[in-house]
Amino acid sequence: MFLIFFSLVVVCLIFFVWSDHISGKTTDSDSKKSSLETIQSDVEDDIDKILDKKTTSSSSSTKTSTKTISSPMISQSEFTKKINAVVGDSKANVYVLDTKTGAKLTYSNGGKDFWLASSVKASILTQIVKNDGPLTGDLNDIATEMVEISDNQSAIDLFDDIGGYPALEALWKNLGMTSTVANTEGFGLSTSTASDQIKLLKYILTMSTSDKDYILNLMSNITSSQRFGIGVMKDPAFKNGWLNADNGTWHVNTIGYSDHERYLVAILTENNTDQDSGETLVSKIAGYIIPKDKNN
């Protein structure tokens, strides 16, 4: 734009000088110099205006690009308040991630060594699909029973197929799940934290499209009797776990996704008085994440 404008100015100047010459007018050097300075000043003014417009446009663009999008999730303070009101003597460890905005919700009121129980089946499924891709035939049937109805014998079969504890431990180590510890007395007794389980959920989303879709399809078709926890949320894909301890209390967990994998959720609880109260607790916590007026 500047070059075009400058070229027009030069042409006009030449025409101006040429007109003076052929018309017999005499223009002294000071007058010509003054005219040139005036033209140069006008050119510089126009350039400044153009640059000012570009700067304003760039500034406006920057402001638009840095505008943050708020998450529809409940505030952290309200989330903590609501869980405190219902948790009772149970211990809970919670981590929620909104993958669209990066917003997080966390909660912990103590407790340690949260058993994964049947939630560990998500790790077993991830490892075998990582090795073999989407399963077919008998392996697919076994995986479907392990996830959709939480069949324990199917889990044992696939656990053996992946190579047992060394394979699970290698998976967890590679994903940086440093707080997840295998228990050789039973893989359901392996312990973990909510933040570690989020690492597993994140990894699944990075797998090839076919592998990811296979895993999420199974986790989206949990039998109706086991649709507590994340199962009360919008478009869930999840795996729950429940197991009673020697002292009669229950570990109840729910890990997975909601709203087409936008929300990653891990809720681990222990010291529940019974299975039903544990299921009710994790369902309430999951239900708090997105206020009802925003869950559409």
C-alpha positions as CSV (number, residue, x, y, z in Angstrom):
1,M,0.0,0.0,0.0
2,F,2.8,2.4,0.9
3,L,4.7,1.8,-2.4
4,I,1.5,2.4,-4.4
5,F,0.8,5.6,-2.6
6,F,4.4,6.8,-2.8
7,S,4.5,6.1,-6.6
8,L,1.4,8.2,-7.1
9,V,3.0,11.1,-5.1
10,V,6.1,10.9,-7.3
11,V,4.0,10.9,-10.5
12,C,2.0,13.9,-9.2
13,L,5.2,15.8,-8.4
14,I,6.7,15.1,-11.9
15,F,3.5,16.4,-13.4
16,F,3.5,19.5,-11.2
17,V,7.1,20.3,-12.2
18,W,6.5,19.6,-15.9
19,S,3.4,21.8,-15.9
20,D,5.4,24.7,-14.5
21,H,8.0,24.2,-17.1
22,I,5.7,24.2,-20.2
23,S,3.5,27.0,-18.9
24,G,6.5,29.3,-18.6
25,K,6.1,29.7,-14.8
26,T,9.2,30.2,-12.8
27,T,9.4,28.4,-9.4
28,D,12.3,29.2,-7.2
29,S,14.2,26.5,-5.3
30,D,12.8,27.5,-1.9
31,S,9.2,27.2,-3.3
32,K,9.9,23.8,-4.8
33,K,11.6,22.7,-1.6
34,S,8.6,23.9,0.4
35,S,6.2,21.9,-1.9
36,L,8.3,18.8,-1.5
37,E,8.4,19.1,2.2
38,T,4.6,19.6,2.3
39,I,4.1,16.5,0.2
40,Q,6.6,14.5,2.3
41,S,4.8,15.6,5.4
42,D,1.4,14.5,4.0
43,V,2.9,11.1,3.0
44,E,4.3,10.6,6.5
45,D,0.9,11.5,8.0
46,D,-0.8,9.0,5.9
47,I,1.7,6.3,6.7
48,D,1.2,7.0,10.5
49,K,-2.5,6.7,10.1
50,I,-2.1,3.3,8.3
51,L,0.3,2.1,11.0
52,D,-2.1,3.3,13.7
53,K,-4.9,1.3,12.2
54,K,-2.8,-1.8,12.0
55,T,-1.7,-1.5,15.6
56,T,-5.3,-1.0,16.7
57,S,-6.4,-4.0,14.7
58,S,-3.6,-6.1,16.1
59,S,-4.4,-5.1,19.6
60,S,-8.0,-5.9,19.2
61,S,-7.1,-9.3,17.7
62,T,-4.8,-10.0,20.7
63,K,-7.6,-9.1,23.2
64,T,-10.0,-11.4,21.4
65,S,-7.5,-14.4,21.3
66,T,-6.6,-14.1,25.0
67,K,-10.2,-14.0,26.1
68,T,-10.8,-16.9,28.5
69,I,-13.8,-19.3,28.3
70,S,-15.2,-20.0,31.7
71,S,-16.0,-23.6,32.6
72,P,-19.6,-24.6,33.4
73,M,-18.3,-26.6,36.3
74,I,-19.2,-25.6,39.9
75,S,-16.7,-23.4,41.7
76,Q,-14.1,-25.2,43.8
77,S,-15.3,-23.6,47.0
78,E,-18.9,-24.7,46.4
79,F,-17.7,-28.2,45.3
80,T,-15.8,-28.6,48.6
81,K,-18.7,-27.3,50.6
82,K,-21.2,-29.7,49.0
83,I,-19.0,-32.8,49.5
84,N,-18.2,-31.9,53.1
85,A,-22.0,-31.8,53.8
86,V,-22.5,-35.4,52.6
87,V,-19.2,-37.3,53.1
88,G,-19.7,-38.2,56.7
89,D,-17.1,-40.7,58.0
90,S,-16.2,-41.7,54.5
91,K,-12.9,-40.7,52.9
92,A,-12.9,-39.3,49.4
93,N,-10.2,-38.4,46.9
94,V,-11.5,-36.6,43.8
95,Y,-10.0,-35.0,40.7
96,V,-12.0,-33.5,37.8
97,L,-10.6,-32.0,34.6
98,D,-12.5,-29.9,32.0
99,T,-10.4,-30.7,28.9
100,K,-11.9,-27.7,27.0
101,T,-10.9,-25.0,29.5
102,G,-8.3,-26.7,31.7
103,A,-10.4,-26.0,34.8
104,K,-10.0,-28.4,37.6
105,L,-11.9,-29.5,40.7
106,T,-10.2,-31.5,43.5
107,Y,-11.2,-32.8,46.9
108,S,-9.5,-34.8,49.7
109,N,-10.5,-35.2,53.3
110,G,-7.7,-37.6,54.2
111,G,-7.6,-41.4,53.7
112,K,-4.9,-43.4,51.9
113,D,-4.5,-46.6,50.0
114,F,-7.7,-46.3,48.1
115,W,-8.3,-49.8,46.5
116,L,-9.1,-49.7,42.8
117,A,-11.4,-52.7,43.1
118,S,-13.1,-53.3,39.7
119,S,-11.9,-49.9,38.5
120,V,-8.6,-51.6,37.8
121,K,-10.3,-53.2,34.8
122,A,-9.9,-50.0,32.9
123,S,-6.1,-50.4,33.2
124,I,-6.3,-54.0,32.1
125,L,-8.4,-53.1,29.1
126,T,-6.1,-50.2,28.2
127,Q,-3.0,-52.5,28.3
128,I,-4.4,-55.3,26.1
129,V,-5.8,-52.8,23.5
130,K,-2.4,-51.0,23.6
131,N,-0.8,-54.4,22.7
132,D,-3.3,-55.9,20.3
133,G,-5.6,-53.0,19.1
134,P,-9.4,-53.3,19.1
135,L,-10.2,-56.9,20.2
136,T,-12.2,-59.4,18.1
137,G,-13.7,-62.8,18.5
138,D,-13.4,-64.5,21.9
139,L,-11.1,-61.7,23.3
140,N,-13.7,-59.1,22.4
141,D,-16.4,-61.2,24.2
142,I,-14.3,-61.5,27.3
143,A,-13.4,-57.8,27.3
144,T,-17.1,-56.9,26.9
145,E,-18.1,-59.0,29.9
146,M,-15.2,-57.6,32.0
147,V,-16.2,-54.0,31.4
148,E,-19.9,-53.9,30.8
149,I,-21.0,-56.3,33.6
150,S,-17.7,-56.3,35.5
151,D,-17.2,-60.0,35.3
152,N,-14.2,-61.0,37.5
153,Q,-13.2,-64.2,35.7
154,S,-13.1,-62.3,32.4
155,A,-10.7,-59.8,34.1
156,I,-8.5,-62.6,35.3
157,D,-8.3,-64.1,31.8
158,L,-7.3,-60.8,30.3
159,F,-4.9,-60.0,33.1
160,D,-3.1,-63.2,32.4
161,D,-3.2,-62.4,28.7
162,I,-1.4,-59.1,29.1
163,G,1.3,-60.6,31.2
164,G,0.1,-60.1,34.8
165,Y,1.5,-57.6,37.3
166,P,4.7,-56.7,35.4
167,A,2.5,-55.5,32.5
168,L,0.3,-53.4,34.7
169,E,3.2,-52.0,36.6
170,A,5.0,-51.1,33.4
171,L,1.8,-49.3,32.1
172,W,1.5,-47.3,35.3
173,K,5.2,-46.4,35.4
174,N,5.2,-45.2,31.8
175,L,2.2,-43.0,32.5
176,G,3.9,-41.5,35.5
177,M,1.3,-43.0,37.9
178,T,3.8,-43.0,40.8
179,S,1.1,-43.3,43.5
180,T,-0.5,-46.4,42.0
181,V,0.8,-49.6,43.6
182,A,0.1,-53.2,42.6
183,N,-1.0,-55.7,45.2
184,T,0.0,-59.2,44.3
185,E,-2.7,-60.6,46.6
186,G,-5.3,-59.5,44.1
187,F,-5.2,-56.8,41.4
188,G,-8.4,-55.3,42.7
189,L,-6.5,-54.5,45.9
190,S,-4.0,-52.3,44.0
191,T,-4.1,-48.8,45.4
192,S,-4.2,-45.5,43.6
193,T,-5.1,-41.8,43.8
194,A,-7.6,-39.8,41.8
195,S,-4.9,-37.7,40.1
196,D,-3.2,-40.9,38.9
197,Q,-6.4,-42.2,37.4
198,I,-6.8,-39.0,35.5
199,K,-3.4,-39.8,33.9
200,L,-4.8,-43.1,32.7
201,L,-7.9,-41.4,31.3
202,K,-5.8,-38.8,29.5
203,Y,-3.6,-41.5,28.0
204,I,-6.6,-43.3,26.5
205,L,-7.6,-40.1,24.7
206,T,-4.2,-40.0,23.0
207,M,-4.4,-43.6,21.6
208,S,-5.2,-44.2,18.0
209,T,-8.8,-43.4,17.0
210,S,-9.7,-47.1,16.6
211,D,-8.1,-48.1,20.0
212,K,-9.7,-45.1,21.8
213,D,-13.1,-45.7,20.3
214,Y,-13.1,-49.4,21.2
215,I,-12.3,-48.7,24.8
216,L,-14.8,-45.9,25.1
217,N,-17.5,-47.9,23.4
218,L,-17.2,-50.6,26.1
219,M,-17.1,-48.0,28.9
220,S,-20.2,-46.4,27.5
221,N,-22.3,-49.5,27.7
222,I,-22.2,-50.4,31.4
223,T,-25.1,-52.5,32.6
224,S,-28.0,-50.5,34.1
225,S,-27.5,-51.9,37.6
226,Q,-23.9,-50.5,37.7
227,R,-24.6,-47.0,36.4
228,F,-23.8,-45.1,39.6
229,G,-21.1,-42.5,40.0
230,I,-20.2,-41.0,36.6
231,G,-23.1,-43.0,35.3
232,V,-25.4,-40.2,36.5
233,M,-23.6,-37.6,34.3
234,K,-24.2,-36.6,30.7
235,D,-23.0,-39.1,28.0
236,P,-20.8,-41.2,30.4
237,A,-18.1,-43.6,29.6
238,F,-16.7,-45.1,32.8
239,K,-15.7,-48.0,35.0
240,N,-16.8,-48.4,38.6
241,G,-15.4,-50.4,41.4
242,W,-16.6,-51.7,44.8
243,L,-15.0,-54.0,47.3
244,N,-15.6,-54.6,51.1
245,A,-12.7,-54.5,53.5
246,D,-12.1,-56.9,56.4
247,N,-13.5,-54.4,58.9
248,G,-16.9,-54.3,57.1
249,T,-16.4,-50.9,55.4
250,W,-16.5,-50.5,51.6
251,H,-14.3,-49.0,48.9
252,V,-16.4,-47.5,46.1
253,N,-14.9,-45.8,43.1
254,T,-15.9,-44.4,39.7
255,I,-13.5,-43.3,37.0
256,G,-14.2,-42.1,33.4
257,Y,-15.6,-39.5,31.1
258,S,-18.6,-37.3,30.7
259,D,-20.1,-35.2,27.9
260,H,-18.3,-36.8,25.0
261,E,-15.0,-37.0,26.9
262,R,-14.9,-33.3,27.8
263,Y,-14.8,-34.0,31.5
264,L,-12.3,-36.5,33.0
265,V,-13.5,-37.7,36.4
266,A,-11.9,-39.9,39.1
267,I,-13.7,-40.3,42.5
268,L,-12.2,-42.8,44.9
269,T,-13.8,-43.4,48.3
270,E,-13.2,-45.7,51.3
271,N,-14.6,-46.3,54.8
272,N,-18.2,-46.3,53.5
273,T,-20.5,-48.1,55.9
274,D,-21.9,-50.3,53.1
275,Q,-21.9,-50.7,49.4
276,D,-25.1,-48.7,48.9
277,S,-24.0,-45.7,50.9
278,G,-20.7,-45.7,48.9
279,E,-22.6,-45.8,45.6
280,T,-24.8,-43.0,46.8
281,L,-21.8,-40.9,47.8
282,V,-19.9,-41.1,44.5
283,S,-23.1,-40.5,42.6
284,K,-23.8,-37.3,44.6
285,I,-20.2,-36.1,44.1
286,A,-20.5,-36.7,40.3
287,G,-23.8,-35.0,40.3
288,Y,-22.3,-31.8,41.8
289,I,-19.7,-31.2,39.1
290,I,-22.0,-29.6,36.6
291,P,-24.9,-27.6,38.1
292,K,-28.2,-28.8,36.7
293,D,-29.0,-25.5,34.9
294,K,-25.7,-25.8,32.9
295,N,-25.9,-29.6,32.2
296,N,-27.5,-29.5,28.8
